[in-house]
Amino acid sequence: VATENARAERLARIIVSDIVLYNPEKFEAALRDGNPLEALDAELDEGRAHFRERIPERVRERRDFLGEELLRVARLRGMR
């Protein structure tokens, strides 16, 4: 379980990093507005499709790895 979670967390970090890297203005606006999950919904959907291909359902259903990672990064970058 720990290894599966670590693999899912690592992939979530990569996907969220790409979302932030390729959508800097949208991400910054989402930080200001305090709504990164809503503002980057389309990008998260695309990321989740990739996540589904690589991570088994039994792991994915444990928690929202991508949403949690996006919120973690947003808080690190100053969102309250």
MDAnalysis code that builds the backbone (N, CA, C; Angstrom):
import MDAnalysis as mda
import numpy as np

u = mda.Universe.empty(240, n_residues=80, atom_resindex=np.repeat(np.arange(80), 3), trajectory=True)
u.add_TopologyAttr("name", ["N", "CA", "C"] * 80)
u.add_TopologyAttr("resid", np.arange(1, 81))
u.add_TopologyAttr("resname", ["VAL", "ALA", "THR", "GLU", "ASN", "ALA", "ARG", "ALA", "GLU", "ARG", "LEU", "ALA", "ARG", "ILE", "ILE", "VAL", "SER", "ASP", "ILE", "VAL", "LEU", "TYR", "ASN", "PRO", "GLU", "LYS", "PHE", "GLU", "ALA", "ALA", "LEU", "ARG", "ASP", "GLY", "ASN", "PRO", "LEU", "GLU", "ALA", "LEU", "ASP", "ALA", "GLU", "LEU", "ASP", "GLU", "GLY", "ARG", "ALA", "HIS", "PHE", "ARG", "GLU", "ARG", "ILE", "PRO", "GLU", "ARG", "VAL", "ARG", "GLU", "ARG", "ARG", "ASP", "PHE", "LEU", "GLY", "GLU", "GLU", "LEU", "LEU", "ARG", "VAL", "ALA", "ARG", "LEU", "ARG", "GLY", "MET", "ARG"])
u.atoms.positions = np.array([
    [0.829, -1.205, 0.000],
    [0.000, 0.000, 0.000],
    [0.865, 1.256, 0.000],
    [1.894, 1.268, 0.855],
    [2.761, 2.450, 0.925],
    [3.462, 2.709, -0.401],
    [3.926, 1.647, -1.041],
    [4.606, 1.800, -2.329],
    [3.643, 2.291, -3.398],
    [2.418, 1.745, -3.394],
    [1.407, 2.188, -4.359],
    [1.071, 3.658, -4.148],
    [0.887, 4.052, -2.892],
    [0.592, 5.455, -2.601],
    [1.752, 6.348, -3.012],
    [2.973, 5.922, -2.732],
    [4.152, 6.725, -3.098],
    [4.224, 6.911, -4.607],
    [3.926, 5.866, -5.350],
    [3.953, 5.957, -6.815],
    [2.860, 6.925, -7.307],
    [1.675, 6.830, -6.719],
    [0.574, 7.727, -7.089],
    [0.910, 9.174, -6.723],
    [1.494, 9.381, -5.552],
    [1.869, 10.732, -5.130],
    [2.936, 11.313, -6.054],
    [3.891, 10.494, -6.446],
    [4.955, 10.958, -7.342],
    [4.378, 11.372, -8.696],
    [3.485, 10.543, -9.247],
    [2.860, 10.884, -10.524],
    [1.998, 12.138, -10.376],
    [1.296, 12.269, -9.267],
    [0.483, 13.475, -9.034],
    [1.367, 14.716, -9.000],
    [2.526, 14.634, -8.356],
    [3.457, 15.781, -8.326],
    [3.899, 16.150, -9.733],
    [4.203, 15.161, -10.549],
    [4.642, 15.419, -11.930],
    [3.525, 16.075, -12.729],
    [2.326, 15.527, -12.635],
    [1.194, 16.069, -13.405],
    [0.871, 17.494, -12.964],
    [0.810, 17.730, -11.665],
    [0.504, 19.076, -11.162],
    [1.618, 20.047, -11.535],
    [2.850, 19.597, -11.467],
    [3.967, 20.441, -11.867],
    [3.817, 20.874, -13.330],
    [3.424, 19.951, -14.191],
    [3.203, 20.287, -15.600],
    [2.043, 21.262, -15.760],
    [0.964, 21.042, -15.008],
    [-0.188, 21.950, -15.091],
    [0.237, 23.367, -14.728],
    [0.987, 23.507, -13.640],
    [1.447, 24.823, -13.188],
    [2.426, 25.422, -14.192],
    [3.335, 24.604, -14.695],
    [4.352, 25.072, -15.644],
    [3.738, 25.598, -16.941],
    [2.743, 24.883, -17.458],
    [2.177, 25.244, -18.755],
    [0.986, 26.189, -18.674],
    [0.548, 26.520, -17.471],
    [-0.586, 27.440, -17.293],
    [-0.282, 28.468, -16.205],
    [0.846, 29.176, -16.320],
    [1.261, 30.055, -15.215],
    [0.281, 31.183, -14.918],
    [-0.273, 31.821, -15.946],
    [-1.188, 32.935, -15.701],
    [-2.474, 32.439, -15.047],
    [-2.974, 31.319, -15.529],
    [-4.203, 30.754, -14.977],
    [-3.977, 30.319, -13.521],
    [-2.809, 29.748, -13.255],
    [-2.489, 29.314, -11.901],
    [-2.371, 30.518, -10.967],
    [-1.688, 31.556, -11.397],
    [-1.545, 32.754, -10.566],
    [-2.903, 33.390, -10.280],
    [-3.760, 33.447, -11.285],
    [-5.107, 33.997, -11.079],
    [-5.881, 33.130, -10.086],
    [-5.716, 31.816, -10.186],
    [-6.400, 30.909, -9.269],
    [-5.904, 31.104, -7.832],
    [-4.612, 31.379, -7.680],
    [-4.072, 31.664, -6.348],
    [-4.708, 32.917, -5.777],
    [-4.781, 33.970, -6.590],
    [-5.371, 35.231, -6.132],
    [-6.839, 35.043, -5.748],
    [-7.555, 34.248, -6.560],
    [-8.983, 34.042, -6.331],
    [-9.265, 32.942, -5.312],
    [-8.238, 32.167, -4.974],
    [-8.403, 31.096, -3.992],
    [-9.210, 29.912, -4.485],
    [-9.175, 29.677, -5.807],
    [-9.983, 28.582, -6.361],
    [-9.222, 27.722, -7.382],
    [-8.071, 27.182, -7.026],
    [-7.294, 26.435, -8.014],
    [-7.999, 25.193, -8.552],
    [-8.773, 24.514, -7.732],
    [-9.450, 23.306, -8.221],
    [-10.482, 23.653, -9.290],
    [-11.206, 24.733, -9.086],
    [-12.218, 25.133, -10.069],
    [-11.566, 25.763, -11.296],
    [-10.604, 26.639, -11.076],
    [-9.991, 27.372, -12.179],
    [-9.219, 26.460, -13.127],
    [-8.649, 25.403, -12.584],
    [-7.838, 24.497, -13.402],
    [-8.541, 23.162, -13.629],
    [-9.858, 23.187, -13.587],
    [-10.658, 21.972, -13.714],
    [-10.378, 21.231, -15.022],
    [-10.327, 21.938, -16.138],
    [-10.088, 21.281, -17.428],
    [-8.706, 20.632, -17.455],
    [-7.720, 21.326, -16.918],
    [-6.363, 20.787, -16.879],
    [-6.281, 19.572, -15.950],
    [-6.998, 19.651, -14.816],
    [-7.042, 18.514, -13.893],
    [-7.718, 17.308, -14.539],
    [-8.774, 17.554, -15.322],
    [-9.438, 16.441, -16.013],
    [-8.476, 15.733, -16.951],
    [-7.712, 16.507, -17.682],
    [-6.713, 15.929, -18.585],
    [-5.667, 15.147, -17.783],
    [-5.223, 15.718, -16.677],
    [-4.260, 15.043, -15.817],
    [-4.830, 13.765, -15.218],
    [-6.103, 13.809, -14.836],
    [-6.735, 12.618, -14.260],
    [-6.835, 11.492, -15.288],
    [-7.047, 11.847, -16.543],
    [-7.090, 10.824, -17.593],
    [-5.739, 10.110, -17.664],
    [-4.673, 10.868, -17.624],
    [-3.328, 10.277, -17.637],
    [-3.098, 9.453, -16.369],
    [-3.538, 9.977, -15.243],
    [-3.395, 9.306, -13.951],
    [-4.117, 7.954, -13.969],
    [-5.318, 7.938, -14.566],
    [-6.099, 6.692, -14.658],
    [-5.368, 5.621, -15.454],
    [-4.628, 6.033, -16.461],
    [-3.893, 5.078, -17.291],
    [-2.746, 4.419, -16.526],
    [-2.190, 5.105, -15.561],
    [-0.976, 4.642, -14.891],
    [-1.177, 4.103, -13.477],
    [-2.287, 4.490, -12.835],
    [-2.494, 4.121, -11.424],
    [-3.764, 3.268, -11.312],
    [-3.664, 2.107, -10.677],
    [-4.839, 1.229, -10.545],
    [-5.993, 1.898, -9.785],
    [-7.203, 1.482, -10.135],
    [-8.399, 2.069, -9.520],
    [-8.385, 1.933, -8.004],
    [-7.933, 0.796, -7.480],
    [-7.940, 0.585, -6.023],
    [-7.086, 1.627, -5.310],
    [-6.075, 2.154, -5.993],
    [-5.235, 3.204, -5.410],
    [-5.910, 4.560, -5.595],
    [-6.420, 4.814, -6.790],
    [-7.059, 6.104, -7.090],
    [-8.238, 6.385, -6.170],
    [-8.980, 5.349, -5.802],
    [-10.182, 5.595, -5.001],
    [-9.867, 5.880, -3.534],
    [-8.622, 5.747, -3.139],
    [-8.244, 6.032, -1.741],
    [-8.367, 7.509, -1.416],
    [-8.010, 8.344, -2.385],
    [-8.087, 9.798, -2.171],
    [-7.876, 10.533, -3.489],
    [-8.054, 11.830, -3.467],
    [-7.879, 12.654, -4.674],
    [-6.425, 13.137, -4.729],
    [-5.558, 12.297, -5.254],
    [-4.138, 12.603, -5.279],
    [-3.841, 13.916, -6.020],
    [-4.475, 14.114, -7.177],
    [-4.188, 15.327, -7.961],
    [-4.733, 16.581, -7.288],
    [-5.948, 16.515, -6.801],
    [-6.526, 17.675, -6.125],
    [-5.730, 18.061, -4.892],
    [-5.345, 17.066, -4.108],
    [-4.547, 17.343, -2.909],
    [-3.208, 17.969, -3.263],
    [-2.579, 17.467, -4.311],
    [-1.276, 18.002, -4.705],
    [-1.412, 19.432, -5.227],
    [-2.447, 19.708, -6.014],
    [-2.640, 21.062, -6.520],
    [-2.860, 22.031, -5.355],
    [-3.647, 21.641, -4.376],
    [-3.868, 22.508, -3.215],
    [-2.584, 22.689, -2.409],
    [-1.787, 21.641, -2.285],
    [-0.515, 21.742, -1.559],
    [0.404, 22.756, -2.237],
    [0.514, 22.654, -3.557],
    [1.369, 23.579, -4.306],
    [0.816, 25.003, -4.214],
    [-0.487, 25.147, -4.320],
    [-1.107, 26.474, -4.235],
    [-0.816, 27.119, -2.884],
    [-0.913, 26.342, -1.816],
    [-0.627, 26.887, -0.479],
    [0.846, 27.258, -0.347],
    [1.719, 26.424, -0.897],
    [3.152, 26.745, -0.869],
    [3.445, 28.046, -1.609],
    [2.665, 28.328, -2.647],
    [2.875, 29.526, -3.448],
    [2.088, 30.729, -2.937],
    [1.475, 30.578, -1.762],
    [0.868, 31.756, -1.139],
    [-0.639, 31.807, -1.066],
    [-1.335, 30.792, -1.564],
    [-2.781, 30.815, -1.446],
    [-3.172, 30.529, 0.009],
    [-4.201, 31.202, 0.462],
    [-4.680, 30.967, 1.825],
    [-5.940, 30.167, 1.824],
])
